[in-house]
Amino acid sequence: MDQLYREAILDHYKHPRRKGHLHEPHIHYHDTNPFCGDEVTIELKVENGVVIDAAFDGRGCAISQASASMMMEEIIGMPVEELKQWGKEDVLDLLGIEIGPVRLKCALLPLKALKAGLWGLDEWPE
Ligand code: FES
């Protein structure tokens, strides 16, 4: 079963979904992993408290970039308040494999950027 998830991760890394930039995003947050310099930028459009569009950009290891790609697909249509509650387990569920402590920072880099961006938005655009 792990093999399937590994293949999915590699596929997202090689063919990232929703990679690029949005036109006038409501949320734009850039973060880096200080240990390796890898980076992720998250952009979201929000309407009535719901994510209506999402994109990421970045460069780095397979886990960090696949995690961002999978996350962008998953969060469209989700209420921001629900997303704010997202944690480590939600990301690990998406990735579907056991992640050791060394790679955990890679997996969680996009979540860090996402949450920082979400908490920085004071008001939901109508
Ligand atoms: Fe840099 Fe994974 S090695 S985020």
Backbone and ligand atoms as CSV (ligand in chain L), in Angstrom:
chain,resi,resn,atom,element,x,y,z
A,1,MET,N,N,0.836,-1.209,0.000
A,1,MET,CA,C,0.000,0.000,0.000
A,1,MET,C,C,0.872,1.261,0.000
A,2,ASP,N,N,1.923,1.212,0.818
A,2,ASP,CA,C,2.860,2.335,0.863
A,2,ASP,C,C,3.384,2.700,-0.513
A,3,GLN,N,N,3.600,1.666,-1.315
A,3,GLN,CA,C,4.154,1.889,-2.646
A,3,GLN,C,C,3.250,2.805,-3.469
A,4,LEU,N,N,1.935,2.571,-3.350
A,4,LEU,CA,C,0.964,3.402,-4.077
A,4,LEU,C,C,1.080,4.860,-3.676
A,5,TYR,N,N,1.181,5.064,-2.377
A,5,TYR,CA,C,1.286,6.437,-1.885
A,5,TYR,C,C,2.597,7.072,-2.316
A,6,ARG,N,N,3.658,6.269,-2.301
A,6,ARG,CA,C,4.958,6.798,-2.753
A,6,ARG,C,C,4.875,7.229,-4.207
A,7,GLU,N,N,4.189,6.408,-4.990
A,7,GLU,CA,C,4.037,6.761,-6.408
A,7,GLU,C,C,3.211,8.033,-6.559
A,8,ALA,N,N,2.182,8.169,-5.739
A,8,ALA,CA,C,1.344,9.375,-5.803
A,8,ALA,C,C,2.177,10.602,-5.452
A,9,ILE,N,N,3.040,10.469,-4.456
A,9,ILE,CA,C,3.892,11.594,-4.052
A,9,ILE,C,C,4.836,11.975,-5.199
A,10,LEU,N,N,5.440,10.976,-5.795
A,10,LEU,CA,C,6.357,11.255,-6.914
A,10,LEU,C,C,5.626,11.884,-8.089
A,11,ASP,N,N,4.402,11.404,-8.326
A,11,ASP,CA,C,3.617,11.950,-9.427
A,11,ASP,C,C,3.296,13.431,-9.182
A,12,HIS,N,N,2.917,13.758,-7.954
A,12,HIS,CA,C,2.630,15.168,-7.625
A,12,HIS,C,C,3.898,16.009,-7.725
A,13,TYR,N,N,5.030,15.403,-7.376
A,13,TYR,CA,C,6.293,16.142,-7.454
A,13,TYR,C,C,6.662,16.430,-8.915
A,14,LYS,N,N,6.517,15.404,-9.751
A,14,LYS,CA,C,6.915,15.572,-11.156
A,14,LYS,C,C,5.885,16.346,-11.957
A,15,HIS,N,N,4.617,16.196,-11.588
A,15,HIS,CA,C,3.534,16.879,-12.303
A,15,HIS,C,C,2.682,17.633,-11.288
A,16,PRO,N,N,3.228,18.693,-10.715
A,16,PRO,CA,C,2.496,19.381,-9.643
A,16,PRO,C,C,1.163,19.946,-10.127
A,17,ARG,N,N,0.139,19.791,-9.289
A,17,ARG,CA,C,-1.186,20.331,-9.598
A,17,ARG,C,C,-1.270,21.742,-9.022
A,18,ARG,N,N,-1.932,22.576,-9.736
A,18,ARG,CA,C,-2.206,23.934,-9.259
A,18,ARG,C,C,-0.928,24.688,-8.909
A,19,LYS,N,N,0.123,24.453,-9.701
A,19,LYS,CA,C,1.359,25.206,-9.489
A,19,LYS,C,C,1.310,26.458,-10.355
A,20,GLY,N,N,1.617,27.586,-9.761
A,20,GLY,CA,C,1.593,28.844,-10.498
A,20,GLY,C,C,1.109,29.940,-9.582
A,21,HIS,N,N,0.506,30.957,-10.173
A,21,HIS,CA,C,0.051,32.102,-9.383
A,21,HIS,C,C,-1.382,32.457,-9.742
A,22,LEU,N,N,-2.101,33.001,-8.761
A,22,LEU,CA,C,-3.468,33.456,-8.993
A,22,LEU,C,C,-3.455,34.943,-9.306
A,23,HIS,N,N,-4.483,35.390,-9.982
A,23,HIS,CA,C,-4.637,36.815,-10.235
A,23,HIS,C,C,-5.245,37.461,-8.983
A,24,GLU,N,N,-4.531,38.396,-8.410
A,24,GLU,CA,C,-4.986,39.114,-7.216
A,24,GLU,C,C,-5.512,38.193,-6.106
A,25,PRO,N,N,-4.651,37.338,-5.578
A,25,PRO,CA,C,-5.097,36.450,-4.488
A,25,PRO,C,C,-5.393,37.242,-3.210
A,26,HIS,N,N,-6.320,36.734,-2.402
A,26,HIS,CA,C,-6.605,37.371,-1.104
A,26,HIS,C,C,-5.530,37.000,-0.093
A,27,ILE,N,N,-4.954,35.825,-0.273
A,27,ILE,CA,C,-3.905,35.370,0.634
A,27,ILE,C,C,-2.690,35.006,-0.193
A,28,HIS,N,N,-1.546,35.503,0.258
A,28,HIS,CA,C,-0.287,35.205,-0.417
A,28,HIS,C,C,0.736,35.072,0.691
A,29,TYR,N,N,1.274,33.885,0.860
A,29,TYR,CA,C,2.246,33.722,1.939
A,29,TYR,C,C,3.399,32.850,1.480
A,30,HIS,N,N,4.584,33.347,1.734
A,30,HIS,CA,C,5.803,32.658,1.322
A,30,HIS,C,C,6.534,32.166,2.563
A,31,ASP,N,N,6.980,30.927,2.539
A,31,ASP,CA,C,7.723,30.419,3.692
A,31,ASP,C,C,8.871,29.540,3.208
A,32,THR,N,N,9.884,29.435,4.043
A,32,THR,CA,C,11.022,28.582,3.683
A,32,THR,C,C,11.348,27.655,4.850
A,33,ASN,N,N,11.968,26.557,4.488
A,33,ASN,CA,C,12.499,25.669,5.517
A,33,ASN,C,C,13.938,26.115,5.774
A,34,PRO,N,N,14.190,26.668,6.964
A,34,PRO,CA,C,15.518,27.253,7.218
A,34,PRO,C,C,16.645,26.228,7.167
A,35,PHE,N,N,16.295,24.960,7.319
A,35,PHE,CA,C,17.357,23.942,7.351
A,35,PHE,C,C,17.927,23.635,5.968
A,36,CYS,N,N,17.112,23.817,4.938
A,36,CYS,CA,C,17.572,23.431,3.597
A,36,CYS,C,C,17.369,24.544,2.575
A,37,GLY,N,N,16.575,25.559,2.930
A,37,GLY,CA,C,16.333,26.660,1.995
A,37,GLY,C,C,15.196,26.394,1.021
A,38,ASP,N,N,14.570,25.228,1.097
A,38,ASP,CA,C,13.434,24.959,0.210
A,38,ASP,C,C,12.298,25.917,0.518
A,39,GLU,N,N,11.487,26.213,-0.493
A,39,GLU,CA,C,10.461,27.230,-0.286
A,39,GLU,C,C,9.122,26.908,-0.924
A,40,VAL,N,N,8.098,27.491,-0.324
A,40,VAL,CA,C,6.735,27.327,-0.829
A,40,VAL,C,C,6.007,28.654,-0.679
A,41,THR,N,N,5.277,29.016,-1.714
A,41,THR,CA,C,4.380,30.167,-1.641
A,41,THR,C,C,2.971,29.649,-1.869
A,42,ILE,N,N,2.060,30.063,-0.992
A,42,ILE,CA,C,0.664,29.646,-1.105
A,42,ILE,C,C,-0.177,30.861,-1.479
A,43,GLU,N,N,-1.064,30.697,-2.429
A,43,GLU,CA,C,-1.994,31.780,-2.788
A,43,GLU,C,C,-3.422,31.230,-2.785
A,44,LEU,N,N,-4.322,32.012,-2.181
A,44,LEU,CA,C,-5.720,31.578,-2.113
A,44,LEU,C,C,-6.648,32.713,-2.491
A,45,LYS,N,N,-7.765,32.337,-3.061
A,45,LYS,CA,C,-8.879,33.268,-3.209
A,45,LYS,C,C,-9.994,32.754,-2.325
A,46,VAL,N,N,-10.620,33.692,-1.619
A,46,VAL,CA,C,-11.645,33.336,-0.648
A,46,VAL,C,C,-12.909,34.118,-0.954
A,47,GLU,N,N,-14.039,33.441,-0.895
A,47,GLU,CA,C,-15.307,34.138,-1.081
A,47,GLU,C,C,-16.281,33.624,-0.035
A,48,ASN,N,N,-16.918,34.534,0.680
A,48,ASN,CA,C,-17.852,34.161,1.749
A,48,ASN,C,C,-17.274,33.106,2.687
A,49,GLY,N,N,-16.010,33.262,3.020
A,49,GLY,CA,C,-15.383,32.364,3.992
A,49,GLY,C,C,-15.012,31.002,3.441
A,50,VAL,N,N,-15.080,30.825,2.119
A,50,VAL,CA,C,-14.757,29.524,1.520
A,50,VAL,C,C,-13.628,29.718,0.502
A,51,VAL,N,N,-12.700,28.786,0.478
A,51,VAL,CA,C,-11.613,28.844,-0.502
A,51,VAL,C,C,-12.179,28.513,-1.882
A,52,ILE,N,N,-12.073,29.453,-2.800
A,52,ILE,CA,C,-12.615,29.186,-4.138
A,52,ILE,C,C,-11.520,28.915,-5.172
A,53,ASP,N,N,-10.273,29.256,-4.833
A,53,ASP,CA,C,-9.181,28.941,-5.750
A,53,ASP,C,C,-7.890,28.893,-4.937
A,54,ALA,N,N,-6.951,28.085,-5.398
A,54,ALA,CA,C,-5.702,27.920,-4.651
A,54,ALA,C,C,-4.588,27.557,-5.607
A,55,ALA,N,N,-3.400,28.078,-5.334
A,55,ALA,CA,C,-2.231,27.736,-6.141
A,55,ALA,C,C,-0.999,27.817,-5.256
A,56,PHE,N,N,0.053,27.131,-5.691
A,56,PHE,CA,C,1.309,27.239,-4.950
A,56,PHE,C,C,2.452,27.390,-5.936
A,57,ASP,N,N,3.550,27.896,-5.416
A,57,ASP,CA,C,4.774,27.908,-6.188
A,57,ASP,C,C,5.883,27.525,-5.214
A,58,GLY,N,N,6.982,27.066,-5.728
A,58,GLY,CA,C,8.061,26.718,-4.822
A,58,GLY,C,C,9.101,25.854,-5.479
A,59,ARG,N,N,10.102,25.536,-4.664
A,59,ARG,CA,C,11.113,24.604,-5.136
A,59,ARG,C,C,11.648,23.882,-3.913
A,60,GLY,N,N,11.966,22.623,-4.135
A,60,GLY,CA,C,12.477,21.870,-3.005
A,60,GLY,C,C,12.307,20.387,-3.194
A,61,CYS,N,N,12.346,19.697,-2.095
A,61,CYS,CA,C,12.331,18.228,-2.135
A,61,CYS,C,C,10.951,17.703,-2.539
A,62,ALA,N,N,10.929,16.424,-2.880
A,62,ALA,CA,C,9.692,15.798,-3.355
A,62,ALA,C,C,8.575,15.895,-2.318
A,63,ILE,N,N,8.918,15.685,-1.055
A,63,ILE,CA,C,7.874,15.676,-0.020
A,63,ILE,C,C,7.254,17.069,0.138
A,64,SER,N,N,8.072,18.097,0.194
A,64,SER,CA,C,7.507,19.437,0.406
A,64,SER,C,C,6.651,19.874,-0.787
A,65,GLN,N,N,7.124,19.584,-1.988
A,65,GLN,CA,C,6.394,20.053,-3.169
A,65,GLN,C,C,5.141,19.203,-3.417
A,66,ALA,N,N,5.236,17.907,-3.182
A,66,ALA,CA,C,4.063,17.041,-3.341
A,66,ALA,C,C,3.018,17.376,-2.287
A,67,SER,N,N,3.477,17.673,-1.091
A,67,SER,CA,C,2.564,18.033,-0.015
A,67,SER,C,C,1.782,19.295,-0.404
A,68,ALA,N,N,2.467,20.275,-0.979
A,68,ALA,CA,C,1.798,21.511,-1.410
A,68,ALA,C,C,0.803,21.209,-2.530
A,69,SER,N,N,1.215,20.408,-3.489
A,69,SER,CA,C,0.356,20.086,-4.624
A,69,SER,C,C,-0.918,19.366,-4.166
A,70,MET,N,N,-0.752,18.371,-3.307
A,70,MET,CA,C,-1.913,17.622,-2.802
A,70,MET,C,C,-2.834,18.525,-1.994
A,71,MET,N,N,-2.217,19.381,-1.205
A,71,MET,CA,C,-2.997,20.267,-0.346
A,71,MET,C,C,-3.840,21.244,-1.169
A,72,MET,N,N,-3.269,21.783,-2.223
A,72,MET,CA,C,-4.004,22.755,-3.042
A,72,MET,C,C,-5.252,22.116,-3.642
A,73,GLU,N,N,-5.116,20.867,-4.075
A,73,GLU,CA,C,-6.279,20.185,-4.649
A,73,GLU,C,C,-7.356,19.969,-3.595
A,74,GLU,N,N,-6.899,19.655,-2.408
A,74,GLU,CA,C,-7.826,19.246,-1.347
A,74,GLU,C,C,-8.630,20.422,-0.773
A,75,ILE,N,N,-8.013,21.608,-0.735
A,75,ILE,CA,C,-8.636,22.674,0.069
A,75,ILE,C,C,-9.652,23.521,-0.699
A,76,ILE,N,N,-9.707,23.362,-1.997
A,76,ILE,CA,C,-10.688,24.174,-2.735
A,76,ILE,C,C,-12.091,23.731,-2.335
A,77,GLY,N,N,-12.906,24.706,-1.963
A,77,GLY,CA,C,-14.264,24.409,-1.511
A,77,GLY,C,C,-14.368,24.287,0.007
A,78,MET,N,N,-13.226,24.371,0.691
A,78,MET,CA,C,-13.278,24.228,2.153
A,78,MET,C,C,-13.464,25.575,2.839
A,79,PRO,N,N,-14.273,25.597,3.912
A,79,PRO,CA,C,-14.402,26.827,4.698
A,79,PRO,C,C,-13.070,27.164,5.372
A,80,VAL,N,N,-12.755,28.453,5.387
A,80,VAL,CA,C,-11.507,28.896,5.997
A,80,VAL,C,C,-11.442,28.495,7.474
A,81,GLU,N,N,-12.572,28.591,8.165
A,81,GLU,CA,C,-12.567,28.265,9.602
A,81,GLU,C,C,-12.190,26.811,9.826
A,82,GLU,N,N,-12.603,25.945,8.904
A,82,GLU,CA,C,-12.253,24.525,9.003
A,82,GLU,C,C,-10.761,24.334,8.714
A,83,LEU,N,N,-10.299,25.053,7.719
A,83,LEU,CA,C,-8.874,24.940,7.346
A,83,LEU,C,C,-7.953,25.412,8.454
A,84,LYS,N,N,-8.418,26.399,9.194
A,84,LYS,CA,C,-7.579,26.907,10.286
A,84,LYS,C,C,-7.321,25.824,11.327
A,85,GLN,N,N,-8.218,24.836,11.364
A,85,GLN,CA,C,-8.047,23.757,12.352
A,85,GLN,C,C,-7.136,22.654,11.831
A,86,TRP,N,N,-6.745,22.737,10.575
A,86,TRP,CA,C,-5.897,21.691,10.009
A,86,TRP,C,C,-4.601,21.576,10.787
A,87,GLY,N,N,-4.158,20.327,10.934
A,87,GLY,CA,C,-2.904,20.101,11.633
A,87,GLY,C,C,-2.076,19.047,10.930
A,88,LYS,N,N,-1.058,18.642,11.618
A,88,LYS,CA,C,-0.102,17.676,11.090
A,88,LYS,C,C,-0.784,16.430,10.528
A,89,GLU,N,N,-1.756,15.900,11.285
A,89,GLU,CA,C,-2.395,14.644,10.867
A,89,GLU,C,C,-3.106,14.785,9.530
A,90,ASP,N,N,-3.696,15.943,9.283
A,90,ASP,CA,C,-4.412,16.139,8.010
A,90,ASP,C,C,-3.440,16.052,6.834
A,91,VAL,N,N,-2.257,16.623,7.025
A,91,VAL,CA,C,-1.260,16.589,5.950
A,91,VAL,C,C,-0.726,15.165,5.783
A,92,LEU,N,N,-0.471,14.506,6.898
A,92,LEU,CA,C,0.061,13.141,6.812
A,92,LEU,C,C,-0.967,12.199,6.193
A,93,ASP,N,N,-2.248,12.447,6.455
A,93,ASP,CA,C,-3.304,11.647,5.811
A,93,ASP,C,C,-3.253,11.818,4.299
A,94,LEU,N,N,-3.046,13.054,3.864
A,94,LEU,CA,C,-2.976,13.313,2.420
A,94,LEU,C,C,-1.800,12.569,1.795
A,95,LEU,N,N,-0.658,12.634,2.461
A,95,LEU,CA,C,0.547,12.000,1.918
A,95,LEU,C,C,0.437,10.475,1.990
A,96,GLY,N,N,-0.182,9.988,3.049
A,96,GLY,CA,C,-0.510,8.566,3.144
A,96,GLY,C,C,0.611,7.632,3.535
A,97,ILE,N,N,1.789,8.164,3.832
A,97,ILE,CA,C,2.872,7.277,4.269
A,97,ILE,C,C,3.462,7.780,5.573
A,98,GLU,N,N,4.129,6.874,6.218
A,98,GLU,CA,C,4.827,7.210,7.454
A,98,GLU,C,C,5.951,8.206,7.118
A,99,ILE,N,N,6.002,9.323,7.819
A,99,ILE,CA,C,7.060,10.304,7.561
A,99,ILE,C,C,7.921,10.398,8.814
A,100,GLY,N,N,9.204,10.173,8.660
A,100,GLY,CA,C,10.122,10.231,9.804
A,100,GLY,C,C,10.328,11.659,10.267
A,101,PRO,N,N,10.901,11.825,11.456
A,101,PRO,CA,C,11.061,13.169,12.032
A,101,PRO,C,C,11.867,14.120,11.138
A,102,VAL,N,N,12.828,13.576,10.401
A,102,VAL,CA,C,13.667,14.452,9.571
A,102,VAL,C,C,12.859,15.050,8.411
A,103,ARG,N,N,11.955,14.246,7.854
A,103,ARG,CA,C,11.176,14.724,6.713
A,103,ARG,C,C,9.889,15.435,7.121
A,104,LEU,N,N,9.582,15.413,8.405
A,104,LEU,CA,C,8.322,16.021,8.843
A,104,LEU,C,C,8.278,17.515,8.524
A,105,LYS,N,N,9.394,18.191,8.690
A,105,LYS,CA,C,9.447,19.622,8.379
A,105,LYS,C,C,9.164,19.868,6.899
A,106,CYS,N,N,9.612,18.939,6.058
A,106,CYS,CA,C,9.356,19.044,4.609
A,106,CYS,C,C,7.848,18.949,4.362
A,107,ALA,N,N,7.240,17.934,4.968
A,107,ALA,CA,C,5.814,17.680,4.737
A,107,ALA,C,C,4.958,18.840,5.229
A,108,LEU,N,N,5.409,19.483,6.311
A,108,LEU,CA,C,4.568,20.497,6.951
A,108,LEU,C,C,4.852,21.923,6.485
A,109,LEU,N,N,5.861,22.093,5.642
A,109,LEU,CA,C,6.179,23.454,5.165
A,109,LEU,C,C,4.978,24.135,4.488
A,110,PRO,N,N,4.268,23.452,3.585
A,110,PRO,CA,C,3.112,24.115,2.959
A,110,PRO,C,C,2.006,24.432,3.977
A,111,LEU,N,N,1.831,23.568,4.963
A,111,LEU,CA,C,0.805,23.827,5.986
A,111,LEU,C,C,1.164,25.074,6.788
A,112,LYS,N,N,2.442,25.204,7.093
A,112,LYS,CA,C,2.911,26.396,7.835
A,112,LYS,C,C,2.574,27.666,7.052
A,113,ALA,N,N,2.855,27.635,5.769
A,113,ALA,CA,C,2.581,28.815,4.929
A,113,ALA,C,C,1.081,29.055,4.831
A,114,LEU,N,N,0.328,27.986,4.651
A,114,LEU,CA,C,-1.127,28.104,4.536
A,114,LEU,C,C,-1.719,28.730,5.795
A,115,LYS,N,N,-1.316,28.210,6.950
A,115,LYS,CA,C,-1.913,28.701,8.186
A,115,LYS,C,C,-1.484,30.131,8.492
A,116,ALA,N,N,-0.238,30.441,8.218
A,116,ALA,CA,C,0.211,31.823,8.448
A,116,ALA,C,C,-0.600,32.763,7.559
A,117,GLY,N,N,-0.841,32.354,6.334
A,117,GLY,CA,C,-1.624,33.176,5.414
A,117,GLY,C,C,-3.057,33.322,5.892
A,118,LEU,N,N,-3.654,32.234,6.340
A,118,LEU,CA,C,-5.053,32.268,6.788
A,118,LEU,C,C,-5.226,33.152,8.012
A,119,TRP,N,N,-4.311,33.038,8.944
A,119,TRP,CA,C,-4.451,33.815,10.173
A,119,TRP,C,C,-4.161,35.287,9.946
A,120,GLY,N,N,-3.503,35.586,8.819
A,120,GLY,CA,C,-3.208,36.982,8.521
A,120,GLY,C,C,-4.366,37.701,7.871
A,121,LEU,N,N,-5.393,36.960,7.465
A,121,LEU,CA,C,-6.535,37.580,6.793
A,121,LEU,C,C,-7.570,37.969,7.842
A,122,ASP,N,N,-7.793,39.273,7.990
A,122,ASP,CA,C,-8.691,39.745,9.070
A,122,ASP,C,C,-10.156,39.596,8.709
A,123,GLU,N,N,-10.443,39.867,7.456
A,123,GLU,CA,C,-11.854,39.841,7.060
A,123,GLU,C,C,-12.002,38.992,5.815
A,124,TRP,N,N,-13.095,38.273,5.734
A,124,TRP,CA,C,-13.338,37.453,4.543
A,124,TRP,C,C,-13.884,38.325,3.429
A,125,PRO,N,N,-13.283,38.257,2.251
A,125,PRO,CA,C,-13.869,38.977,1.141
A,125,PRO,C,C,-15.265,38.444,0.829
A,126,GLU,N,N,-16.173,39.344,0.450
A,126,GLU,CA,C,-17.552,38.930,0.104
A,126,GLU,C,C,-17.567,38.231,-1.234
L,1,FES,FE1,FE,13.953,20.968,2.195
L,1,FES,FE2,FE,12.481,18.917,2.289
L,1,FES,S1,S,14.636,18.928,2.178
L,1,FES,S2,S,11.838,20.943,2.570
